[in-house]
Amino acid sequence: MAQFAVIGLGSFGATVATQLIELGHDVIGIDSEKKYVENISEQVTHAVIADATDEHVLDELNIKNCDAVVVAIGENIEASILCVLHLKNIGVEKIWVKAKSKSHHMILSHLGISKIIHPEEDMGVRIAQSLCYPMVSRYMALEDNHYIVKIEIDEKLQGTRFHQLMDQAPDVKTLLHKRGKDVLYSIDPNLILQVGDILVVEGLVETLRRLSARFKS
């Protein structure tokens, strides 16, 4: 079990906080707005009304003992940057920050932030990917245009042999096949695919596009 702090409890911050709780971690939620703190007080370990732009307040809350801190302050870029500076001053090493704009991102990058988050932009990418590749239910971007994607077999590919599908993109590597509760890491080329089967594959975006064409045909 790890301990996290989430500063800023709007929709994004509240979602991060509650998801961390569901994953079994301790979470302290902090916001200067009473209504946001009250909304989440029964869902997190601790919920505190506090001004995160005050270094003494952050120090008193023992934020430096957290494994990581997520700064999810929304519209107030100045408050976000001040909060980050104070967190670094009190010794917090792992800081994830929600960035509102390119200029905000640029400033944060110069401060040596662990991770800069663009939730609206990331969601836009996911929606666009879903529209273009509806068979992709999840994906993870790696470096150099490599992706790991989770794809679901639909009615179009019912009865297709595994090799007939994957021959369309020989450079794509299949990591696993899942049917119900059964998971296979070594897949028989003659395996007949069924609706609801899940494949997790990895490859360059160009080769994954060739595979996606098979789903559309």
C-alpha positions in Angstrom: 0.0 0.0 0.0 1.3 3.4 -1.0 0.3 6.9 0.2 -0.6 9.6 -2.2 -1.8 13.2 -2.0 -4.0 14.8 -4.6 -4.1 18.6 -4.6 -7.2 20.0 -6.4 -10.4 18.0 -6.2 -12.3 19.0 -9.3 -13.5 16.2 -11.6 -10.0 15.2 -12.7 -8.4 15.3 -9.2 -11.4 13.6 -7.6 -11.3 10.8 -10.2 -7.6 10.2 -9.6 -8.1 10.2 -5.8 -11.0 7.7 -5.8 -9.3 5.4 -8.3 -6.2 5.2 -6.1 -8.5 4.4 -3.1 -10.1 1.6 -5.2 -6.6 0.2 -5.9 -6.0 -0.1 -2.1 -3.9 3.0 -1.4 -4.1 5.8 1.2 -5.0 9.1 -0.3 -5.1 12.6 1.2 -7.3 15.0 -0.8 -6.6 18.7 -0.6 -8.5 21.7 -1.9 -9.2 25.2 -0.9 -12.8 24.9 -1.8 -15.0 23.4 1.0 -17.6 22.0 -1.4 -15.0 19.9 -3.3 -13.5 18.5 0.0 -17.0 17.7 1.3 -17.9 15.9 -1.9 -15.0 13.4 -1.5 -14.5 13.3 2.2 -16.2 9.9 2.6 -14.3 8.4 -0.3 -10.7 9.1 0.6 -8.5 8.4 3.6 -8.3 12.1 4.6 -9.8 15.2 3.0 -8.5 18.6 4.0 -9.6 22.2 3.2 -6.2 23.9 2.8 -4.4 26.5 0.7 -1.8 24.5 -1.3 0.0 27.7 -2.3 1.2 28.0 1.4 4.4 26.1 1.9 3.9 26.0 5.7 0.5 24.3 5.2 1.9 21.6 3.0 4.7 21.0 5.4 2.3 20.7 8.3 0.3 18.1 6.4 3.4 15.9 6.0 3.0 15.8 2.3 6.7 15.0 2.0 6.0 11.6 3.4 3.8 10.7 0.4 5.1 8.3 -2.3 3.8 10.8 -4.9 1.8 14.0 -5.2 -0.7 14.8 -8.0 -1.2 18.5 -8.5 -4.6 18.7 -10.2 -5.2 22.5 -9.8 -7.4 23.5 -12.7 -7.6 27.0 -14.1 -5.2 28.9 -11.8 -1.8 28.3 -13.4 -0.1 30.6 -10.9 -1.4 28.5 -8.0 -0.3 25.3 -9.7 3.2 26.6 -10.2 3.5 27.9 -6.6 2.2 24.6 -5.2 4.8 22.7 -7.2 7.6 25.0 -6.1 6.6 24.5 -2.4 6.4 20.8 -2.9 9.9 20.7 -4.2 11.1 23.0 -1.4 9.8 20.6 1.3 11.4 17.6 -0.4 8.7 15.9 -2.4 10.5 14.0 -5.2 7.7 12.4 -7.3 5.3 15.1 -8.5 2.7 14.7 -11.2 1.0 17.8 -12.5 -2.0 18.6 -14.6 -1.0 21.2 -17.2 -3.6 23.6 -18.6 -1.7 25.1 -21.5 1.6 24.9 -23.5 3.1 27.7 -21.5 2.1 26.0 -18.3 3.7 22.8 -19.6 6.9 24.6 -20.6 7.3 26.1 -17.1 6.7 22.8 -15.4 9.2 21.1 -17.6 11.9 23.5 -16.5 11.0 22.7 -12.9 11.9 19.0 -13.4 8.4 17.6 -12.8 8.2 13.8 -12.8 5.1 13.7 -15.1 3.1 16.4 -16.9 -0.5 15.4 -17.6 -2.8 16.8 -20.3 -6.1 15.1 -19.5 -8.2 16.8 -22.1 -5.6 16.3 -24.8 -5.1 12.6 -23.8 -8.9 12.0 -23.8 -9.1 13.6 -27.3 -6.4 11.2 -28.5 -8.3 8.3 -27.1 -11.6 9.3 -28.6 -9.9 9.8 -32.0 -8.3 6.4 -31.8 -11.6 4.8 -30.8 -13.3 6.4 -33.8 -10.6 5.3 -36.2 -10.0 1.9 -34.7 -13.2 0.7 -33.0 -11.8 -2.7 -32.3 -9.1 -1.2 -30.0 -10.5 -1.0 -26.5 -7.3 -0.1 -24.7 -3.8 1.1 -25.9 -0.5 2.2 -24.3 2.0 4.3 -26.2 5.6 3.3 -25.9 8.6 5.2 -27.3 9.3 5.6 -31.0 5.7 5.1 -32.3 5.4 1.7 -30.7 2.0 0.8 -29.1 0.6 -2.0 -27.1 -3.1 -2.4 -27.9 -5.9 -4.6 -26.7 -8.3 -5.6 -29.5 -11.5 -7.5 -29.3 -12.7 -10.0 -31.9 -16.1 -9.1 -33.4 -18.6 -10.9 -35.6 -16.7 -10.0 -38.8 -13.8 -12.2 -37.7 -15.8 -15.0 -36.1 -14.3 -18.3 -37.4 -11.1 -16.8 -38.7 -7.9 -18.6 -38.0 -5.4 -16.7 -35.9 -2.7 -16.9 -38.6 -5.1 -15.6 -41.3 -5.6 -12.4 -39.2 -2.0 -11.9 -38.2 -0.5 -12.6 -41.6 -2.0 -9.2 -42.6 0.7 -7.6 -40.3 3.6 -9.9 -39.9 5.6 -7.3 -37.9 3.0 -7.1 -35.2 3.8 -9.3 -32.1 1.0 -11.0 -30.2 1.6 -10.9 -26.5 -1.4 -12.9 -25.4 -4.8 -14.3 -26.3 -7.6 -14.4 -23.8 -10.9 -16.3 -24.0 -13.1 -16.1 -20.9 -10.7 -16.8 -18.0 -8.2 -18.7 -20.1 -5.0 -16.9 -21.2 -2.6 -18.2 -23.8 0.9 -16.7 -24.3 1.9 -19.2 -27.0 -0.8 -19.3 -29.6 -1.5 -22.1 -32.2 -1.6 -20.5 -35.7 -4.7 -22.5 -36.4 -6.6 -21.3 -33.4 -10.1 -20.4 -34.6 -11.1 -16.9 -33.2 -14.4 -16.4 -31.6 -16.5 -13.3 -30.8 -15.3 -11.8 -27.5 -11.8 -13.1 -27.8 -9.1 -10.6 -26.8 -5.7 -10.2 -28.3 -3.0 -8.0 -26.8 -0.5 -7.1 -29.5 2.5 -4.8 -29.9 4.0 -3.0 -32.9 4.8 0.1 -34.8 1.8 2.3 -35.5 2.2 1.7 -39.3 2.0 -2.0 -38.9 -0.9 -1.8 -36.5 -2.8 0.2 -39.1 -2.3 -2.6 -41.6 -3.8 -5.0 -39.0 -6.7 -2.6 -38.4 -7.6 -2.8 -42.1 -8.4 -6.5 -41.6 -11.0 -5.5 -39.0 -12.7 -3.1 -41.4 -12.7 -5.4 -44.4 
